[in-house]
Structures are given as C-alpha cells and as structure tokens.
Amino acid sequence: MSFTSLLKDTCTIQQKAETQGSTGSVVFSWSTKASGVLTRKRRNNQPKIYDTLSKTYVDDYIFYFLPTVAIAIEDRILIDGEYYEVVSVATDSEGHHLEVKAKITQK
C-alpha cells in the first residue's frame, strides 16, 4: 500500500501577505498557494495549550502531506470549512511524507 492511498482528504493551503493600507497601517490578506492538495488530518494525542494575544488554543492537529507539497510555518490550511495555522513542518525520518502540526484558528 502506498502512502498516497492514505491521504483521503483535500485541502487548500493559503499564504499570508502584508500590504500597507491607505492610512499607513499594515494589512494582512491571504492568497491561495495551492488547492486540491491531498492530506490526512488527525488530532494530536498530546495537545498543547497556546496563549497568544489573549486567545487560547487547545486543539493541536497533525496533517500529513506528500514531501513535494510547498507548505511553511505561518501558512494556513483550509479544510472542511475550518482554518488551521501551521506551527511546524517536518519530514519523517524516511523522507516519504511531511508531518505538519497546526492549530485551529478563527477566520
């Protein structure tokens, strides 16, 4: 059985861009980096708690991707109508897939 056959879901990967607004303030926007990307999502068995800017994140998820997928820390994953912020990207020890940890976020 190939690793690809384990990837049962598809997602969209988005990248954050900074621009300067008309008042001089920094404005963030998201653009699609890739869509229809094969993945598999599972809840991390050992979730961590993050407290950033008065937001608490308890849910921690792991996404599995093919090693050719371009994804980076601070990218965003959109799957099943929910957004997940990428907090780490690692290649498994055999180099046959990516393991991406992400936390669920607001839109």
Residue frames relative to the residue before (quaternion, step in Angstrom):
aa qw qx qy qz dx dy dz
M 1.0000 0.0000 0.0000 0.0000 0.00 0.00 0.00
S 0.3450 -0.7521 0.5259 0.1968 3.57 -0.86 0.95
F 0.6248 -0.5403 0.4074 0.3895 3.55 -1.24 0.47
T 0.6054 0.5839 -0.3567 0.4066 3.61 0.99 -0.78
S 0.6448 0.5375 -0.3327 0.4297 3.61 0.99 -0.72
L 0.6224 0.5414 -0.3373 0.4535 3.61 1.23 -0.31
L 0.6161 0.5450 -0.3383 0.4571 3.57 1.25 -0.36
K 0.0605 -0.8656 0.4960 -0.0326 3.57 0.07 1.35
D 0.7203 0.4116 -0.2343 0.5069 3.62 1.21 -0.33
T 0.2188 -0.7276 0.6194 0.1977 3.55 -1.32 0.16
C 0.0822 -0.7957 0.5998 0.0183 3.54 -1.14 0.66
T 0.3692 -0.6598 0.5953 0.2720 3.50 -1.42 0.02
I 0.2058 -0.7536 0.6124 0.1215 3.56 -0.99 0.87
Q 0.1013 -0.8050 0.5842 0.0177 3.56 -0.80 1.07
Q 0.2650 -0.7537 0.5901 0.1160 3.52 -1.23 0.73
K 0.4007 -0.7213 0.5175 0.2267 3.58 -0.99 0.89
A 0.0888 -0.7752 0.6239 0.0426 3.54 -1.08 0.83
E 0.2502 -0.7483 0.5969 0.1453 3.56 -1.10 0.76
T 0.0302 0.7666 -0.6411 0.0200 3.54 -1.00 0.89
Q 0.4534 -0.6588 0.5185 0.3026 3.53 -1.25 0.35
G 0.3803 -0.7393 0.5180 0.2011 3.55 -0.78 1.10
S 0.7085 -0.4743 0.3219 0.4117 3.56 -1.30 0.22
T 0.6963 0.4407 -0.2732 0.4963 3.59 1.17 -0.50
G 0.6104 -0.5707 0.3412 0.4305 3.58 1.29 0.08
S 0.5425 0.6168 -0.4058 0.4006 3.57 1.24 -0.11
V 0.5086 -0.6274 0.4952 0.3201 3.55 -1.25 0.47
V 0.1192 -0.7847 0.6076 0.0307 3.54 -0.88 1.02
F 0.2276 -0.7721 0.5815 0.1180 3.55 -0.90 0.98
S 0.0216 0.7740 -0.6328 0.0101 3.54 -1.09 0.75
W 0.3438 -0.7313 0.5561 0.1944 3.55 -1.25 0.43
S 0.0686 -0.7736 0.6285 0.0424 3.54 -1.05 0.80
T 0.5236 -0.6437 0.4599 0.3162 3.54 -1.12 0.68
K 0.2657 -0.7641 0.5775 0.1096 3.52 -0.78 1.13
A 0.7703 -0.1240 0.1147 0.6149 3.58 1.06 -0.85
S 0.0989 -0.7893 0.6027 0.0629 3.57 -1.06 0.69
G 0.7730 0.3141 -0.2557 0.4882 3.55 -1.21 0.49
V 0.3317 0.7651 -0.4838 0.2656 3.58 1.19 0.60
L 0.4254 -0.7010 0.5148 0.2505 3.58 -0.84 0.98
T 0.1261 0.7849 -0.5948 0.1198 3.56 -0.96 0.91
R 0.1551 -0.7152 0.6596 0.1713 3.48 -1.41 -0.02
K 0.1702 -0.7964 0.5775 0.0574 3.56 -0.84 1.03
R 0.0872 0.7698 -0.6317 0.0277 3.53 -1.12 0.72
R 0.5161 -0.6178 0.4897 0.3349 3.53 -1.17 0.58
N 0.4654 -0.6622 0.5131 0.2857 3.56 -0.99 0.88
N 0.4476 -0.7153 0.4726 0.2544 3.58 -0.84 0.95
Q 0.7515 0.2695 -0.1716 0.5772 3.57 1.25 -0.34
P 0.0555 -0.8445 0.5319 0.0300 3.61 0.48 1.16
K 0.2965 -0.7266 0.5952 0.1727 3.51 -1.21 0.62
I 0.3512 -0.7076 0.5638 0.2411 3.56 -1.22 0.39
Y 0.1335 -0.7766 0.6143 0.0409 3.55 -0.87 1.04
D 0.0640 -0.7727 0.6296 0.0493 3.59 -0.98 0.76
T 0.1506 0.7993 -0.5541 0.1771 3.54 -0.07 1.32
L 0.8437 -0.0516 0.0021 0.5343 3.57 -0.73 1.04
S 0.6827 -0.5224 0.2535 0.4435 3.56 0.95 1.03
K 0.5619 0.5310 -0.4215 0.4741 3.60 1.16 0.53
T 0.1897 -0.7754 0.5920 0.1107 3.57 -0.94 0.82
Y 0.1089 -0.7833 0.6113 0.0295 3.55 -0.84 1.02
V 0.1344 -0.7957 0.5878 0.0575 3.55 -0.65 1.08
D 0.6766 0.5047 -0.2899 0.4511 3.56 1.00 -0.82
D 0.0241 -0.7650 0.6421 -0.0430 3.51 -0.91 1.02
Y 0.0829 -0.8201 0.5661 -0.0075 3.58 -0.71 1.07
I 0.2358 -0.7262 0.6228 0.1708 3.52 -1.29 0.44
F 0.1289 -0.7616 0.6329 0.0527 3.53 -0.96 0.99
Y 0.2165 -0.7585 0.6030 0.1195 3.54 -1.05 0.81
F 0.0278 -0.7947 0.6052 -0.0370 3.56 -0.94 0.99
L 0.5799 -0.5144 0.4797 0.4111 3.53 -1.32 0.20
P 0.5901 -0.6204 0.3771 0.3531 3.63 -1.03 0.64
T 0.6267 0.5564 -0.3361 0.4298 3.61 1.21 -0.30
V 0.5094 0.6569 -0.4201 0.3641 3.61 1.26 -0.16
A 0.3052 -0.7424 0.5716 0.1703 3.57 -0.93 0.97
I 0.2407 0.7417 -0.5835 0.2267 3.55 -0.36 1.30
A 0.0807 -0.8146 0.5743 -0.0086 3.57 -0.99 0.86
I 0.6550 -0.4681 0.4086 0.4301 3.54 -1.33 0.28
E 0.7948 0.2433 -0.2682 0.4870 3.55 -1.07 0.99
D 0.4658 0.5950 -0.4927 0.4316 3.61 1.21 0.13
R 0.3127 -0.7341 0.5735 0.1858 3.53 -1.32 0.19
I 0.2359 -0.7538 0.6005 0.1248 3.56 -1.05 0.85
L 0.1324 -0.7660 0.6259 0.0622 3.56 -0.93 0.95
I 0.1846 0.7647 -0.5927 0.1729 3.56 -0.64 1.16
D 0.8504 0.0210 -0.0586 0.5225 3.56 -0.92 0.96
G 0.7052 -0.4944 0.2606 0.4363 3.58 1.00 0.83
E 0.6670 0.4596 -0.3076 0.4991 3.60 1.27 0.16
Y 0.3338 -0.7416 0.5553 0.1737 3.54 -1.18 0.72
Y 0.0952 -0.7734 0.6265 0.0187 3.53 -1.11 0.85
E 0.2845 -0.7556 0.5677 0.1607 3.58 -0.85 1.00
V 0.4055 -0.7216 0.5140 0.2251 3.56 -0.81 1.06
V 0.1142 -0.8126 0.5703 0.0382 3.57 -0.80 1.06
S 0.7975 -0.0261 -0.0294 0.6021 3.61 1.24 -0.26
V 0.1284 -0.7568 0.6381 0.0604 3.53 -1.25 0.64
A 0.0901 0.7934 -0.5947 0.0935 3.57 -0.78 1.04
T 0.3588 -0.6845 0.5883 0.2380 3.53 -1.23 0.57
D 0.4957 -0.6514 0.4691 0.3314 3.58 -0.95 0.82
S 0.7047 -0.5053 0.3008 0.3970 3.58 -1.22 0.42
E 0.7090 0.4289 -0.2639 0.4938 3.61 1.13 -0.51
G 0.4566 -0.7293 0.4123 0.2994 3.57 1.30 -0.09
H 0.5542 0.6415 -0.4024 0.3456 3.59 1.11 0.36
H 0.8005 0.0697 -0.1169 0.5837 3.63 1.23 0.15
L 0.4325 -0.6520 0.5558 0.2810 3.53 -1.39 0.28
E 0.1654 -0.7378 0.6444 0.1142 3.54 -1.15 0.70
V 0.0614 -0.8161 0.5735 -0.0364 3.54 -0.49 1.26
K 0.1954 -0.7581 0.6113 0.1158 3.57 -0.76 1.05
A 0.0362 0.8017 -0.5920 0.0735 3.54 -0.95 0.94
K 0.2668 -0.7408 0.5932 0.1680 3.53 -1.22 0.55
I 0.5082 -0.6432 0.4803 0.3121 3.54 -1.05 0.80
T 0.0656 -0.8088 0.5844 0.0010 3.59 -0.95 0.86
Q 0.5831 -0.5183 0.4781 0.4035 3.49 -1.38 -0.03
K 0.6670 -0.5122 0.3599 0.4039 3.58 -1.22 0.35
